[in-house]
């Protein structure tokens, strides 16, 4: 299927499916056109009027368990960033509990806090888990 520029009618390469409204050649670009366009298929940034041959990312169906967990835990990427930041703050001064149970309890609490911050703060299990890990840490003091 041959496409043409909406301004000069020259033939242009086929754009990504969702970017058809930006189908232009380099002859004319409107002043109010954005500085760049992000392809919704491949993530590449390109200038309006630039010819963009897309190689779409392969989209696989996400595992149902991961989809369900994202609803309550938030995105894994956000969760990991928050959790790692909390752990770095906990150990920033070079101190770390010598007891492995206390270390693990603290790290699991950091993980649960990150889920609260990036997911649903009203998800009761997160709070119950924090209490449970705190109790395990407390029992290791005996």
GUDRENLUM-906883 format. One record per residue (C-alpha): z, x, y. Coordinates in steps of 0.2 Angstrom, whole numbers. Layout:
- Z	X	Y
...
end
This chain:
- 0	0	0
- -5	8	16
- 6	5	32
- 2	7	50
- 12	12	65
- 17	-4	75
- 12	5	91
- -4	15	88
- -10	7	71
- -12	25	63
- -8	25	44
- 10	31	41
- 19	35	25
- 29	21	17
- 47	21	24
- 63	17	14
- 64	-1	10
- 78	-5	23
- 70	5	37
- 54	-4	39
- 58	-9	57
- 57	9	62
- 39	11	56
- 31	22	70
- 21	38	71
- 25	51	84
- 13	44	97
- 26	32	105
- 45	30	104
- 54	17	114
- 67	23	126
- 80	12	119
- 77	18	101
- 91	27	93
- 91	46	93
- 91	47	74
- 90	35	60
- 100	37	44
- 90	32	29
- 100	19	19
- 93	25	2
- 94	44	3
- 106	47	17
- 94	58	27
- 95	58	46
- 77	58	54
- 71	54	71
- 62	38	76
- 44	40	73
- 46	55	61
- 38	52	44
- 51	50	31
- 47	51	13
- 62	45	4
- 69	50	-13
- 82	36	-16
- 98	41	-24
- 100	35	-42
- 112	20	-41
- 122	17	-56
- 133	2	-59
- 151	7	-55
- 163	5	-69
- 172	-11	-68
- 189	-3	-69
- 185	8	-54
- 179	-7	-44
- 195	-16	-48
- 206	-2	-44
- 197	2	-27
- 203	-16	-22
- 221	-11	-24
- 221	8	-22
- 208	10	-9
- 193	23	-10
- 197	38	-21
- 191	49	-8
- 202	43	6
- 217	42	-7
- 214	60	-12
- 213	66	6
- 230	57	10
- 238	63	-6
- 233	81	-4
- 239	81	15
- 256	74	10
- 258	87	-4
- 253	101	8
- 266	95	21
- 279	94	7
- 276	112	2
- 270	119	19
- 286	130	21
- 284	138	5
- 298	128	-3
- 296	118	-19
- 309	111	-31
- 312	122	-46
- 314	107	-57
- 297	102	-64
- 303	84	-65
- 308	84	-46
- 291	91	-42
- 281	79	-52
- 292	64	-45
- 288	70	-27
- 269	72	-31
- 268	55	-39
- 277	47	-24
- 265	56	-13
- 251	48	-23
- 258	31	-22
- 261	33	-3
- 243	37	-1
- 238	22	-11
- 248	11	1
- 240	20	16
- 222	18	9
- 223	2	-1
- 234	-13	0
- 251	-10	7
- 256	-28	0
- 252	-22	-18
- 270	-23	-26
- 266	-11	-40
- 264	3	-28
- 282	1	-21
- 289	-2	-38
- 281	14	-44
- 289	24	-30
- 306	17	-34
- 303	21	-52
- 298	39	-48
- 313	41	-36
- 324	35	-50
- 317	47	-63
- 320	61	-50
- 338	55	-47
- 341	55	-66
- 335	73	-67
- 350	78	-55
- 362	74	-69
end
